Amino acid sequence: MKLCRWGKSGFEKPGMVDAEGRVRDLSKVVAQIGPAELSPRSLARLTKVKPETLPVVPNSPRLGVPYVGIGKFVAIGLNYSDHAKEAGMAIPSEPVVFMKATTCISGPNDDVIQPRNSTKLDWEVELGIVIGTVARHVSEADALRHVAGYCVVNDVSERSFQLATSQWDKGKGADTFGPIGPWLVTTDEIKDPQSLDLWLDVNGRRMQTGNTRTMIFGVATIVSHVSQYMTLMPGDIITTGTPPGVGMGIKPSPVFLKPGDVMTLGIKGLGEQRQTVVAA
């Protein structure tokens, strides 16, 4: 099942995506897609709704973040060994956990704003894990039972901000640095989150190609690990790291984003995003 939210920013309505990729209006079934709708019981009810019985939303509407109520935006760094190598950093012995500000969250095709004083704006296609039930000290064996679904995330980063200190958060949380979507794809459609192809282009040139099978720490390990240190609530999202090919890692000279550049990115089965970089 593919769930989305569509419409003008701040006024989005819930939607469901049919087999042909058309957005259907779900607003007569649920008022919103949020933490309550991400529970196993609520998702089971929604799976009984046949998309073809819902009205088609005309004219390719703007898509917002696929659901509301994201209390925590957790991120995992250096989770692909080739990316750690290109960044000049050691392969981690346990997941590197940091936070992205929830104010950075934006729709999948909204503009990315280059912050003031930014000189090293970078891209990162990533798999996002959406939590469906409270996860606290869960085992790896039980971890996936707490997952409602998955999303595409672009972990937009400002490297000069990020690497100014040992704490990465200020280079990760600027406004528009967290495009999520286009859809929330429930776990019934993604049987194995460790076999998903990822890609990202800048101005039509392929920069990143990867597969989640090469993650250092898989989805179950990440959910279990993070839950040992903070309670994960329904609606929380964890973005799981990026494969190689970021601008910072290009040799001999790094390449960074500038106003007018266009990023297109996607994950097999989870849809695609497209963002244009604009000046602050």
ZIFENQUI-V556296 format. One record per residue. N is the residue number from 1. PSI is psi in whole degrees, 0 to 359 (NA if undefined). Layout:
n & psi
N & PSI
N & PSI
//
This chain:
n & psi
1 & 134
2 & 117
3 & 147
4 & 176
5 & 136
6 & 153
7 & 181
8 & 144
9 & 128
10 & 350
11 & 28
12 & 148
13 & 155
14 & 146
15 & 166
16 & 141
17 & 129
18 & 182
19 & 338
20 & 4
21 & 9
22 & 143
23 & 131
24 & 143
25 & 116
26 & 6
27 & 342
28 & 351
29 & 314
30 & 145
31 & 330
32 & 162
33 & 110
34 & 193
35 & 320
36 & 326
37 & 351
38 & 357
39 & 154
40 & 320
41 & 315
42 & 318
43 & 324
44 & 322
45 & 319
46 & 329
47 & 341
48 & 348
49 & 124
50 & 121
51 & 324
52 & 346
53 & 354
54 & 151
55 & 140
56 & 135
57 & 119
58 & 164
59 & 35
60 & 71
61 & 157
62 & 140
63 & 132
64 & 188
65 & 137
66 & 343
67 & 163
68 & 170
69 & 33
70 & 106
71 & 325
72 & 138
73 & 92
74 & 145
75 & 150
76 & 128
77 & 154
78 & 44
79 & 7
80 & 128
81 & 324
82 & 326
83 & 319
84 & 320
85 & 315
86 & 334
87 & 354
88 & 29
89 & 155
90 & 147
91 & 125
92 & 148
93 & 345
94 & 163
95 & 134
96 & 113
97 & 130
98 & 177
99 & 143
100 & 138
101 & 138
102 & 341
103 & 352
104 & 351
105 & 136
106 & 170
107 & 162
108 & 337
109 & 12
110 & 156
111 & 149
112 & 124
113 & 123
114 & 121
115 & 162
116 & 140
117 & 13
118 & 135
119 & 348
120 & 65
121 & 130
122 & 166
123 & 155
124 & 105
125 & 134
126 & 154
127 & 128
128 & 135
129 & 126
130 & 123
131 & 137
132 & 331
133 & 156
134 & 129
135 & 115
136 & 116
137 & 48
138 & 153
139 & 163
140 & 324
141 & 329
142 & 354
143 & 316
144 & 342
145 & 345
146 & 2
147 & 130
148 & 325
149 & 195
150 & 154
151 & 160
152 & 137
153 & 138
154 & 107
155 & 73
156 & 138
157 & 145
158 & 104
159 & 324
160 & 327
161 & 315
162 & 316
163 & 10
164 & 332
165 & 181
166 & 347
167 & 126
168 & 346
169 & 321
170 & 343
171 & 3
172 & 349
173 & 13
174 & 158
175 & 135
176 & 9
177 & 9
178 & 60
179 & 131
180 & 137
181 & 192
182 & 340
183 & 160
184 & 115
185 & 120
186 & 160
187 & 340
188 & 338
189 & 343
190 & 86
191 & 326
192 & 101
193 & 354
194 & 30
195 & 37
196 & 129
197 & 138
198 & 150
199 & 156
200 & 134
201 & 148
202 & 119
203 & 38
204 & 359
205 & 126
206 & 122
207 & 322
208 & 135
209 & 129
210 & 181
211 & 141
212 & 349
213 & 339
214 & 10
215 & 143
216 & 315
217 & 122
218 & 176
219 & 311
220 & 318
221 & 317
222 & 311
223 & 315
224 & 312
225 & 309
226 & 324
227 & 347
228 & 340
229 & 343
230 & 146
231 & 125
232 & 127
233 & 157
234 & 131
235 & 339
236 & 148
237 & 141
238 & 122
239 & 136
240 & 15
241 & 164
242 & 148
243 & 174
244 & 162
245 & 11
246 & 161
247 & 324
248 & 331
249 & 358
250 & 132
251 & 146
252 & 347
253 & 123
254 & 155
255 & 131
256 & 159
257 & 152
258 & 161
259 & 136
260 & 340
261 & 149
262 & 125
263 & 131
264 & 138
265 & 159
266 & 171
267 & 136
268 & 126
269 & 349
270 & 357
271 & 185
272 & 155
273 & 161
274 & 122
275 & 141
276 & 136
277 & 131
278 & 155
279 & 153
280 & NA
//
